[in-house]
Amino acid sequence: MSGAAIALKRQGLVDYQTALESQRRIHEEVAAGTRPNTLILLEHPSVYTAGRRTEAHERPIDGTPVIDVDRGGKITWHGEGQLVGYPIIRLKNRNEVVGFVREIEAALIKVCEEFGIHGEQYCDRSGVWLRDEKGDRKIAAIGIRVAKGVTMHGFALNVNPDMSGFNRIVPCGLSDTSVTSMAAELNRAISIDEVAPVVEKHLYEALSRVAEFIAL
């Protein structure tokens, strides 16, 4: 990726609040033009986060802690075995947020295709979906915020997490659908290390199309 406009930060397991503080710092630097556009890939320990549109009845009722965040979307769960990506990108077109989300969806669909999983975009519902005789299932969630023309927050691709983490909530506020993982769909073990390089490739291509070059 040398000479490219997107810097990659590959991390391991990172506490959500720690990662959020890092995101905010990098966001300010990208907005100021002192850091290149950056894609962070990592995992989080088990945590629930609620976007701005989350309603009270969609939160866990058993006292499970929830972190409120300033992204779009509703409540979701993060945990080990889920690959989380935070693209912090200064957009060429600062008003084209929907187009940015569609680029991420298309890239993650290509990732799924490389593993023999047929993902789709689903009308007004963001993320990557599987739609067949088994019903509608979300395999990747997306929640974005744009400030000063720079994106933050991002996507979560379910690779091989303990899916019981979703049981305490209505994921993304959608009660008529379910969630799935690459491991569940392939019926085999699959690791973050196996999937991450493919995500890097397709996300890099997608982000390069929408990112404004930052000359340092």
Secondary structure, DSSP 8 states (H G I E B T S, - for coil): -TT-SEEEEEEEE--HHHHHHHHHHHHHHHHHTSS-EEEEEEE-SSEEEE-TT--GGGS-SS---EEE-SSSS-EEEE-TTEEEEEEE-BBSSTT-HHHHHHHHHHHHHHHHHHTT---EEETTEEEEEEEETTEEEEEEEEEEEEETTEEEEEEEEESS--GGGGTTS-GGG-TT-EE--HHHHHTS---HHHHHHHHHHHHHHHHHHHB-----
